Amino acid sequence: MTARSLARPRRVTIHPLIVRLCHWINAAAMIVMILSGWAIHNADPIAPFLFPGRITLGGGLIGGLQWHFAAMWVLFVNGILYLVYGFASGRF
């Protein structure tokens, strides 16, 4: 065996850094949307069940809505960035 055959295989990048960053930004924004959505749900007076307050984000209806809409804009801007990159680079 040669030293070259014992060497570690070369890492091949499948997705560029911008695509990976967009993915993780979307993942974080979706977690914020879920947690704030649970706070919005808890504010409904006829909801059949409530989520525990420690797993919600916003502390109530107004705070939940503010977090929810902030995360929505993060998703929107991130999606536009991803589309612009995709078309500009020819990945699509």
C-alpha positions as CSV (number, residue, x, y, z in Angstrom):
1,M,0.0,0.0,0.0
2,T,1.2,3.4,-0.8
3,A,1.0,6.4,1.5
4,R,-1.6,8.0,-0.9
5,S,-4.0,5.1,-0.5
6,L,-3.8,5.4,3.2
7,A,-4.6,9.1,3.2
8,R,-8.0,10.4,4.2
9,P,-10.4,10.8,1.3
10,R,-10.8,14.4,0.1
11,R,-14.0,16.1,1.3
12,V,-16.3,17.1,-1.5
13,T,-18.5,20.1,-0.8
14,I,-22.0,19.3,-2.2
15,H,-23.6,22.5,-1.0
16,P,-21.9,25.8,-0.9
17,L,-21.7,27.8,2.3
18,I,-24.5,30.2,1.3
19,V,-26.9,27.3,0.9
20,R,-25.9,25.8,4.2
21,L,-26.3,29.1,6.0
22,C,-29.7,29.6,4.4
23,H,-30.8,26.2,5.6
24,W,-29.8,26.8,9.2
25,I,-31.3,30.3,9.3
26,N,-34.5,28.7,8.0
27,A,-34.3,26.0,10.7
28,A,-33.9,28.6,13.5
29,A,-36.7,30.8,12.1
30,M,-39.0,27.8,11.9
31,I,-38.3,26.9,15.5
32,V,-39.1,30.5,16.5
33,M,-42.3,30.4,14.5
34,I,-43.4,27.1,16.1
35,L,-42.7,28.3,19.6
36,S,-44.4,31.7,19.1
37,G,-47.3,29.9,17.3
38,W,-47.9,27.9,20.5
39,A,-48.0,31.2,22.4
40,I,-50.6,32.5,20.0
41,H,-52.6,29.3,20.3
42,N,-52.6,29.5,24.1
43,A,-54.2,33.0,23.8
44,D,-57.3,31.5,22.1
45,P,-60.0,31.4,24.7
46,I,-61.7,28.3,23.2
47,A,-58.6,26.2,22.6
48,P,-59.1,22.7,23.9
49,F,-55.6,22.4,25.3
50,L,-52.7,24.7,26.2
51,F,-49.0,24.3,25.6
52,P,-46.8,24.7,28.7
53,G,-45.7,28.3,29.0
54,R,-42.0,27.3,29.3
55,I,-42.0,26.0,25.7
56,T,-43.7,29.0,24.2
57,L,-42.1,32.2,23.0
58,G,-43.5,35.7,23.5
59,G,-45.3,35.4,26.8
60,G,-48.8,35.9,25.4
61,L,-50.7,36.9,22.3
62,I,-48.9,40.2,21.5
63,G,-45.4,39.0,22.2
64,G,-46.1,35.8,20.3
65,L,-47.4,37.7,17.3
66,Q,-44.3,40.0,17.4
67,W,-42.0,37.0,17.4
68,H,-44.0,35.2,14.8
69,F,-44.0,38.1,12.3
70,A,-40.3,38.8,12.9
71,A,-39.5,35.2,12.1
72,M,-41.7,35.4,9.0
73,W,-39.7,38.3,7.7
74,V,-36.4,36.4,8.4
75,L,-37.9,33.5,6.3
76,F,-39.0,35.8,3.6
77,V,-35.7,37.6,3.2
78,N,-33.7,34.4,3.5
79,G,-35.9,32.8,0.8
80,I,-35.3,35.7,-1.5
81,L,-31.5,35.5,-0.9
82,Y,-31.6,31.8,-1.6
83,L,-33.6,32.3,-4.9
84,V,-31.3,35.1,-6.1
85,Y,-28.2,33.0,-5.4
86,G,-29.8,29.9,-7.0
87,F,-30.7,31.7,-10.2
88,A,-27.5,33.8,-10.3
89,S,-25.2,30.8,-9.8
90,G,-27.1,28.5,-12.2
91,R,-27.8,26.0,-9.4
92,F,-31.5,25.9,-10.5
